[in-house]
Amino acid sequence: MAKHRATFFVSLLAVLMLTACSTTPPTHFYVLEALPHTARANSQALAIGIGPITLPALLDRKQMVTRLHDNRVQLAEFHQWAEPLKDTLPRVIVKNLAELQPSYVFRAYPWSAYGNVDYRIIIDIDSFAAETKKTVKLSASWAIMDERQHTIIKNGKIKFEHVLANPAPAAIAEAMSQLLSQFSQRLIQDIELH
């Protein structure tokens, strides 16, 4: 009887140890933030559409991506975006631009539910990730298109970099928000349509 009890307790202890070892860490979710809202747009203002915005498939995922040395990348399985970047980017850029230039109306692609736009800004993001957890880089091409004439009236390419004081995922998300703010400020400088 004592032998059976000992075997039972050893088995129970083994099961408890396996259960404790198999616990996965919690997943943390992050968002990109736009500039704080203070101004209101004029409903009669020029309408500018933002999009489509394209980004590499490597970045179009829920995990935060860090580029490492030797052409490797690290996917943070437990540090993820709360929504897909392809949805976040247009929303954040539109909010930033509306804050920076309240005399225009900005709409995210697709804007057909809101009617037509006068101009659109097409954005192709080449890189938007942390690199070896020391910097965050944003590289993108953009073009402003006159929707009435179907012609590109201005285009450009940007490269921004933010040095990380703290390599934590929350700090990376904040740095990426700051880079989007810088990009939005650059776009505003180039949007001189009147």
C-alpha positions as CSV (number, residue, x, y, z in Angstrom):
1,M,0.0,0.0,0.0
2,A,2.8,2.4,0.9
3,K,4.5,1.5,-2.4
4,H,1.3,2.5,-4.3
5,R,1.1,5.8,-2.5
6,A,4.7,6.6,-3.2
7,T,4.2,5.7,-6.9
8,F,1.1,7.9,-6.9
9,F,2.8,10.9,-5.3
10,V,5.8,10.6,-7.7
11,S,3.5,10.5,-10.7
12,L,1.5,13.5,-9.4
13,L,4.7,15.4,-8.8
14,A,5.9,14.7,-12.3
15,V,2.6,15.9,-13.8
16,L,2.7,19.1,-11.8
17,M,6.3,19.8,-12.9
18,L,5.4,19.2,-16.5
19,T,2.4,21.5,-16.2
20,A,4.5,24.3,-14.6
21,C,7.2,24.0,-17.4
22,S,4.6,24.2,-20.2
23,T,3.2,27.6,-19.2
24,T,3.8,30.1,-22.0
25,P,4.5,33.8,-21.3
26,P,1.7,36.3,-21.9
27,T,1.5,38.0,-25.3
28,H,1.9,41.8,-25.2
29,F,0.1,43.9,-27.8
30,Y,1.2,47.4,-29.1
31,V,-0.3,50.2,-31.2
32,L,1.2,53.1,-33.2
33,E,0.0,56.5,-31.9
34,A,-0.9,59.5,-34.0
35,L,-0.3,63.1,-32.9
36,P,-2.9,64.4,-30.3
37,H,-6.0,65.9,-31.9
38,T,-6.7,69.6,-31.3
39,A,-8.0,71.1,-34.6
40,R,-11.0,70.5,-36.8
41,A,-11.0,70.3,-40.6
42,N,-13.2,72.5,-42.8
43,S,-15.8,70.4,-44.6
44,Q,-15.3,72.5,-47.8
45,A,-11.6,72.0,-47.8
46,L,-9.5,70.2,-50.4
47,A,-9.8,66.4,-50.0
48,I,-6.6,64.4,-50.0
49,G,-6.6,60.6,-50.0
50,I,-3.8,58.7,-48.3
51,G,-3.1,55.4,-50.0
52,P,-2.8,52.8,-51.0
53,I,0.1,52.2,-48.7
54,T,2.2,49.1,-49.5
55,L,4.7,47.5,-47.2
56,P,6.9,44.4,-47.5
57,A,5.3,41.0,-46.6
58,L,8.0,40.6,-43.9
59,L,6.4,43.5,-42.0
60,D,2.8,42.6,-42.8
61,R,2.5,40.3,-39.8
62,K,1.3,40.5,-36.2
63,Q,4.7,40.0,-34.6
64,M,7.1,42.9,-34.1
65,V,10.1,42.5,-36.4
66,T,13.7,43.2,-35.6
67,R,16.4,43.0,-38.3
68,L,19.5,41.3,-37.0
69,H,23.0,40.9,-38.5
70,D,23.8,38.4,-41.2
71,N,20.5,38.9,-43.1
72,R,18.5,37.4,-40.2
73,V,15.3,38.7,-38.6
74,Q,13.7,38.1,-35.2
75,L,9.9,37.8,-34.8
76,A,8.7,38.7,-31.3
77,E,6.1,36.0,-30.8
78,F,5.0,37.6,-27.5
79,H,5.1,41.2,-28.6
80,Q,2.6,41.8,-31.3
81,W,0.7,44.6,-33.0
82,A,-2.9,45.0,-31.8
83,E,-4.0,45.5,-35.4
84,P,-2.3,44.8,-38.8
85,L,0.2,47.5,-39.8
86,K,-1.5,47.7,-43.2
87,D,-4.6,49.1,-41.3
88,T,-2.7,51.1,-38.7
89,L,-0.4,53.0,-41.0
90,P,-3.1,54.8,-43.1
91,R,-5.1,55.7,-40.0
92,V,-2.1,57.1,-38.1
93,I,-0.8,59.1,-41.1
94,V,-4.3,60.5,-41.8
95,K,-4.6,61.6,-38.2
96,N,-1.1,63.1,-38.2
97,L,-1.7,65.0,-41.4
98,A,-5.1,66.3,-40.3
99,E,-3.5,67.6,-37.1
100,L,-0.6,69.2,-38.9
101,Q,-2.7,70.8,-41.7
102,P,-6.4,71.3,-40.5
103,S,-7.3,73.3,-43.6
104,Y,-7.4,70.1,-45.7
105,V,-9.5,67.0,-45.4
106,F,-7.5,63.7,-45.3
107,R,-9.1,60.3,-45.9
108,A,-7.6,56.8,-45.7
109,Y,-7.8,54.5,-48.7
110,P,-10.3,53.3,-49.8
111,W,-12.3,56.5,-49.4
112,S,-15.1,55.7,-51.9
113,A,-17.7,55.7,-49.1
114,Y,-16.9,59.4,-48.5
115,G,-16.9,60.5,-52.1
116,N,-13.9,61.5,-54.3
117,V,-10.7,63.1,-53.4
118,D,-8.9,65.9,-55.2
119,Y,-5.4,64.4,-54.7
120,R,-4.0,61.2,-53.4
121,I,-0.7,60.3,-51.8
122,I,0.6,56.9,-52.7
123,I,3.1,55.5,-50.2
124,D,5.4,52.5,-50.7
125,I,7.2,51.6,-47.5
126,D,10.5,49.8,-48.0
127,S,11.6,49.3,-44.4
128,F,9.9,50.1,-41.0
129,A,11.4,48.0,-38.2
130,A,13.9,47.9,-35.4
131,E,17.5,47.0,-36.3
132,T,19.6,45.0,-33.9
133,K,17.5,46.7,-31.2
134,K,19.6,49.8,-31.4
135,T,17.7,51.9,-34.0
136,V,14.3,52.0,-35.7
137,K,14.3,52.9,-39.4
138,L,11.7,54.1,-41.8
139,S,12.4,54.2,-45.5
140,A,9.6,55.0,-48.0
141,S,8.8,56.4,-51.4
142,W,5.7,58.5,-52.0
143,A,3.9,60.3,-54.9
144,I,1.2,62.9,-54.9
145,M,-1.3,62.4,-57.7
146,D,-3.8,64.8,-59.1
147,E,-7.0,62.7,-59.3
148,R,-8.7,65.0,-61.8
149,Q,-5.7,64.9,-64.2
150,H,-4.5,61.4,-63.3
151,T,-0.9,62.8,-63.2
152,I,1.8,62.6,-60.6
153,I,2.6,66.2,-59.6
154,K,5.3,65.5,-57.0
155,N,7.2,62.5,-55.6
156,G,10.0,61.8,-53.2
157,K,11.8,59.3,-51.0
158,I,12.5,59.5,-47.3
159,K,14.8,57.8,-44.8
160,F,14.4,58.4,-41.1
161,E,16.2,56.8,-38.2
162,H,15.6,56.9,-34.5
163,V,18.2,55.8,-32.0
164,L,16.8,53.7,-29.2
165,A,17.7,54.6,-25.6
166,N,15.7,51.6,-24.5
167,P,15.3,48.4,-26.7
168,A,12.0,47.3,-25.0
169,P,9.2,46.6,-27.4
170,A,7.1,49.5,-26.0
171,A,10.0,51.9,-26.7
172,I,10.3,50.5,-30.2
173,A,6.5,51.1,-30.8
174,E,6.9,54.6,-29.5
175,A,9.9,55.3,-31.7
176,M,8.0,54.0,-34.8
177,S,5.1,56.4,-33.9
178,Q,7.7,59.2,-33.8
179,L,9.0,58.2,-37.2
180,L,5.5,58.3,-38.7
181,S,5.1,61.7,-37.2
182,Q,8.4,62.9,-38.9
183,F,7.2,61.3,-42.2
184,S,3.8,63.1,-41.8
185,Q,5.6,66.4,-41.2
186,R,7.7,65.9,-44.3
187,L,4.6,65.1,-46.4
188,I,2.9,68.3,-45.2
189,Q,6.0,70.3,-46.3
190,D,5.5,68.8,-49.8
191,I,1.8,69.3,-50.0
192,E,1.6,72.8,-51.3
193,L,-1.3,72.4,-53.7
194,H,-2.7,75.9,-53.7
